[in-house]
């Protein structure tokens, strides 16, 4: 899929991180001239310490390498399609067990050297404070996009579509839920219990209908989410019921858990409607029972009664292969999340596909704003790549840069768009960016972003299913790549 020199004017790529470097390199490899604008060394974000491009500011790990891991599959796909980031990562890898980790300095040096040496890439060292007027342009400015550029973007797309921090709840695999302990029912859906049981009065100690919430309780879900629930009926939520003792122990564990301390540049002012669960728990023992764990309108079919409290799970994908812990965004350390959330009835053996987090970020509501070529619908010719579009993680950022460049190159040549197949992890990047959610949040790649196996393939155990999905993904990727 490489090409000869294109007569098209330069493509401007703003941001020299993983997404920006990958996008610039892939465009240049396809014969396009690129101006990559990077603000270092004139200005750095508080997280950056060097003047090199593609600086890894947090961990040096690119996470799991096995193909039974979604990010491991994504890395292998990137290798097969000629990713610059994966080539440099492999060249600078260090021992890390079952993960791919790199020597940060050597990795950044290799990326910088490859970009600066490319004959079709010109690097400009300056800050961009507003969306460039020239088209096409790719904005790949990362999670710490400057206030000035973020303001320019907000003015173009509407401030309500731009967020400045992540509040992410964990996601668990559907196969790891103990379905004997939970049931499906929407609080604002059809109204009755799944099997038609008659609604029962609340148990002693459960919150009564119409009771006033304690001070500091989170507000109820908005009406749009309630309408979505009504349309989905009793398939919209899975309910994990707590008795009084279980609930109080869970709240204590949240309050006493170890949390990730915010760095100065990540300090956020929480929205009252999107508080970390441990912040709500610390406001009072009953706060969660009036917020995301309120049991009103729910009847446990095993008892015919309303439980003391409920943690609800919402499907993350159409096939319901994964579920989100509704309202449980958290700053708990990962090990603590595993310990505390496995106290939830039905999640004792849960497999976590994504951990929760709350941190400084800048990203758009991609399903609403972006078209099929990762282009802003409101600003034709302006494309977004990397974390500003709503992916999370080093590998995912590079993948988003790759896909954005690929689609833009096809667009500039007036070719039909040929995105990666939805059965691949690269295609899963686009699936996530296009999946409408009640509250869009960035995400790492998970198996829920990749099309599930045909039911005719039979029921497979988790590892065998993931390996089968990976085998299919690489087969489909190779066919797609060869045809291009």
N, C-alpha and C positions, 0 to 999 in steps of 0.2 A: 504493500500500500504506500510505498514511497513515490515521489513524483519529481518531475523536472521543475525548473524555475518557473514560477507563476508570474504573470504580468500584473497581478493584483497589487494594490498599494499595501503598505505594511499593515500587519495586524498588530495592534497594541495589546500587550499583556501587562497588567498592573499587579505587581507582587512577585517576589522572587522566592517564595516558599516552595513546598513540594508540588502543589497544584499548578502554580505559575510556571515553574521550571519544566514540569512534565508537558504542560500545554504548549509552551514555546518550542520545546524540542520536537514534539510531534508535528506541529505546524511546519516547522522548518524542514523536517524530514520529508514532508509532503510538498516541498517546493515553494512554500510561502515565505516571504520576508517578514521578520518579526522584530518589533521593538519591545524589549522587556524592560519595564521601568521598576526599579527597586530603590527604596528610599535610603537604605543603608549605603554608606556610612554617615550620611548627613543627619539621619534621625533613626532611632531604634524604639521599639516597644519596650516596656519594662521587663519583658521576658527574655529579650535577646541580649547576647553578650559578645557576639562576633559579627564581622562584616561579611561573612560568607553567605551565599545563598543556600536555601534548603537546610537551614539550621534546625536541628532537633532540640527544642527548648525544654522538653520534659524528659521522658524516658528515652533510652537508646534502643528500646525493643520495638520491633515491628510485629510482635506477637506471634502466635502459633504458626508452625510451619506445616503441620500435617494436613492432608487433603480432607480429613474428616472434620476439619475446623473451617468455618466459612471464610475467615480471613486468610487461612492457608491456601484455600482454593483461589481466592482473589489474587494472591501473590503469584501463584503458578500461572494463572491466566495472563497477568501482566508480563511475566517473563516471555510467554509465548507470542505476545504481540509487540515485543520490542520496547518495553518501558525503560526509560532512562533511570528512573528511581530504583527499580528492582535490579538493574544491571549494576549500578553503583553500590547498592546494598549488598549484593552477593560478593562484590569485589572487596568490600571493607568489613565483612562479617567477623564477628568474634564469637567464641563458644557461649552458647546459651541454652543448652539442653534441647528441648523440643521447640524452641522459638528461634526466630531470626532476629538477631541483635547486631548492631553495627558499632564501629568506632566512630563516634560522632564527628570528630574533627576530620578524619580521613573521608568520611562520607560527604560532609559538606564541601571539602576540597574537591572531591571527584565530581560532584554535581556542578560546582562553580566552574571548574576547568572545562567540563563538557559544554556548558552553556556559552562561556566566553570564547571558546575555540570554534564554535559552529559558524560557518561562513554566512549563513542566512539570518543570524541573530545579532542584533545590536543591543547592547546593554546601556541603559541610561540611568544614572544614579541621581535621583531627585524624588521629592515627595509629590504625590498626586493628591490634591485636596478636593477635587470634584470630578465627576464622571467626564472623561475626555470627550471632546466633541467629535473627533474622528471615529469612523466606523470601518471595519468591525473592531470591537474591543472586548477583551476578557478581563473581568475583575476577579482576581484571585488573591485577595488581601488578607485572608485568614480570619481567625477569631478575634484578633485585636485590631480590626480595621479602625483607622483614625477617626476621631469624632467628626472632623470636617468632611471626610469622604462619606462616612455613614450618614451625615446630615444631607449631603447631596443625593445619596441614594434614597433616603427616606422621603425627600421632596419629590422624587420622581415616581415612587411606587406607593406612597402613602405610609405615614409613620406607623400605622397600625399593623403593617405587614413586615416590620423590621423589629427584631428582638435583640437585646443586648446581654442576655445571659441564658444559659441552659438550665432547665429544671427538669431532669430526666428521671423517670421511674424505671425500675428494673423490668425486664422481659423474661418470662420463663417458657420453656418448651411445653407444649400441650401434653406430650407423651409422659412427662415427668410429674404431672398432677395426679394426686390420688382421687380419682373421680368418684370413689365410694363415699367421700367425705364432703363433697361439694354438690351444688346443683345450679342449673341455669334458670335465671329469672331476672327481668328488668324491673328496677324500682319504679320507673315511670312508663313501662311498656303496657302489657295487656292487663296488669293489675293482679291477677291471681297467681297462685303457685303453678309450677310446670304441669303437674298431673291433675290440676283442677281442684286442689284441696281448698277447703273453705278457709278464708282468712281468720286467724286466731288472735286473741288479745295478747299483748306483750307479756313476756315473762317478768317476774319480779325483778326490778332493777333496770329493765330495758327502758330506753327513752320513749315517752309517750308521744303520740301524734300531737303536733302543735306546741310542744314544750319549748320554752325559750332556751336558746343555746347559751352556754357559758361565755363569758367575755373572752375574746380572742379566738373563738371558733372560726374555722374557715367558712366562707359563704357557700350556699348550695350551688350545684352545677347550673350553668346557664341554660336558658330556654332552648337554644339551638341544639345543645347536646341532648336535652330531654326529647326534642323532636326526633333526633337521630335514633334514640333508644326506642321510641314508639314505633318507628318504621321497622326496626330490627326485631321488635317483639321480645319474646322470652329467650332468644338466642343472643341478645346483646351483651349479657354479663354472666360470668360465673361467680357464685357466691361462696366464700369461705367463712363458715360461721364460728363465732367465739362464744363460749359461756363467760360468766363474769370473772372467774378466776383466770381463765386463759387471756382474756382481754387485759386485765390489770397487770399480769406478768409481762405481756407483750409491750404495754406502755412503759413499764419500768425498764425493760431491756432497751427500748428506743432511747430513753432519756439517759441511761447509763452507758450507752455504746460509745466507742471511740470514733471521733469525727475527723474528717480531713480539714485541716486548718486552711482557710483562704489566704492566698498570698495577697500582698497589697494591691496588685493590679487586678486581682480577681474579686475584690470586695464588691458585693452586690447589695442592693436594697430589695428585699424580697417583696413580691406582689402578694397581697393578702390572699388572693385566690389561688396562689401557686406556692404555698409555703413548704419547705422541707418537712417531712413527717415528724422528725425529731423536734423541730421547733414547735409544731402544734402540740406534740406530746408534753413538752416542757411547760406549756401554758396552763396545764391542768389535766388531771387524770381523765376527765370526761370530754375533753376538747375533741379528740378524734371521733368519739361516738356521736358527736353532733356534726362532724365534718365528713371525711371520706368513708368512715366506718359506721355511719348511721344506719340502723336496721329497719327504718320505717318502710312500710309497703312491701316487706319481704316475709315469706313464710317458708320455713325449712320443711320440705316434704317428709323428712324422716320423723319429725316430731309434731308437725301440724301447728307449730308455734313460731313466733318471731324470735330470732336469736338475740342475745344480749348486744352483739356487735357483729359487723360483717366487713371483711375485706373483699372488694370486688376485683375481678379480672375481666379485661376487655380484649377481644380478639385483635391481634396485631396485623393479621393478613386475612384475605378473603377465605382461604382454606382453613383458617383457625388452627394453624400449626404452632402458633405462639400466642402468649397472652401477656398483656401489660398490667402491672399492679396499679390500679387506678388511684391517683392522688398520693402516691408514695415516692415522689422524688426525694432524694436524700443526699446528705453529705457524709454519711457513715463510710468508714473505710470498707474496702471490698470484703475482707474477711468477716467483718462485723455484719455486713449485709447478709452474707451466707448464713451466719449464726442466727441472727434475729429473724429474718424473713422465713427461715425454715421452722420457726415456731408457729407459723400460720397453719391452721388446720387444712390439710390437703396439699401443703407445700413442703412437707417434711423431707422429701427426697427430690426437691425441685432442681432442675438443671437451668441455670441462669444463662440465657443467651446474650443478655446485656445487663450490666450493673447500673445502678442509679448514680446520678451525679448532679451537682449544682455548681456552675462556675461561669466566669465571665466569657461571653461569646457575642459575636455579632452574626446574625444569619437572617435570611428572608423566609417568608412563607412560600417555599418553592412550589408546592402543588397549585397554588393560586397564581403565582407570578410568572413561572417559567413555562416556556413552550417546549416542544419536543427536541429542539436543538440546544436546550439549556439557555435560551435567550429570553430576556425580559419582554413580556407581551407589551408592556407600556413603552418600551424603548427598543425598537428593532435595531439589531446590530450590536446590542450590549448583552454579552453572555456572562454567566457566573460559573465559577469553578471552585471546588474545594469547600472548606468549612463555611464560607459565607453562603453557600447554597444549601447547607444543611447536612453534610456528611460529618462524621466524627472519626478521628484517627489518622495517623500518618499514611497508611496504605490506602485508605479510602480517599484521602485528599489527592494523592497521586493518581488514583483511578479516576476520580472525577475530572482532574485536569486532562487525562488521556482521552476520556470519552468526549468531553467538551471540544477538544481540539479536533478529534476525528469528525464529529458532526459538523463543526464549523467548516472544515476543509471540504466536506461533501457539499455543503450549502454554497460555498464560494465557487465551486465548480459546476453549480447548477445540476448536481446529481441527486437522485432520490436519496433521502436519508436512510441509512442502513445501520441502525443502532445494534449493539450486541444483543444476542437472543436473551429473552427473559429467563431462560433456563440456566444462564451463566451468572457468576458473581458480578461481572462487569455490567450485565443487564440489570442485576439487582440494585446497582447504584441508581439507575434511572427509575426503577420501580419505586424505590424509597422516595426519590425526589418528586414523583408524581402521585404518591398515595395520599389522598385527602384524609386528614385526621381532625378530630375535634380541636386539638391543640398541637400543631405541627412542631416536632422537636427533632434536632439532629440525632443521628444514629450511626453506630458502627455497622458494618455489614453483618447480617445474621442469615440463617437459613430461611427465616420467614420472608426475606426479600427475594428469594429465588423460587421460581415456579415449582410446586410440589410434584412428586412423581405421579404418574398415571396410576389410579387406584387398581388398574388391572395387574400392576406389577406385584400386588399382594402386600400384606402387612409385614414390614421388616422391623427388626429391632433398631434402636436409635443409631448406633454406629454403622450398621449395615445400610441403613437408609441414607445416611449422610455420604457414605462412600459411593453408593449408587447414584446419588445426585451429583457428586463430584465427577464421576466417570461420564455421566451424561453431559455435564457442563463442558468438560474438556473436548468431548467428541463434537458437540454442537459449536463450540468456539472454533475449533480447527476448521470445520466445514465453512463457517461464516467467514473466517479470516482468508481462507483459500479462495473463496468466491469473490472477494473484494479486490 
